[in-house]
Amino acid sequence: ARAMAEDLRRYSHDLPIVAKRPGPVARTIKFVRRHKAGVAAVTVSVVLVLTVPLMIQMNRKRIDSVVERRVNEGLYVFKQQVKDWNKISENFEEALSLDPNNFRALHNYAVMKKEQFNATPNAPKSLLHEALSICRRALAIMPKSADACNMLGVLHKKLEQYDEAVAAYERALALEPKK
């Protein structure tokens, strides 16, 4: 009678009974009933650990897609006969607001600023200074880009900073001697 009373007490508290051992599923169910808060916390943690990286990756792909589209739109507008410099800048600025470290966007934006300077009569030198700043940001991300080093040289030359231009051209040649 004492053993039966003990098993009834254990049963009422979701503990395994002694008279007939429960199987693994029944023990798991009883364990979950006894430790609801802990099991819930572990379950939420596991779900977060599994889903957060997936969500971050999906968001990164979406951002990359938008950045790529904005860069391509900026390049498309540039290739038109009538260049809308404001639209080009808007596309690159939006791309860089989404991904400030996108080398392709930075490099092409620097090229566009230089082209805007070349195409605009009496253009202010501030366009070249902007292009230079953008080009340096691109080189900070990808320091071994011969194209970016060459662009840096072109910008320094246009700003009549000849020593810096020569240094940038030499760096570009060292990175890609065949170009």
PyMOL commands that set and color helices and strands:
alter all, ss='L'
color gray80, all
select helices_A, chain A and resi 2-12+24-34+36-79+85-98+103-119+126-141+146-158+162-175
alter helices_A, ss='H'
color red, helices_A
deselect
rebuild
show_as cartoon
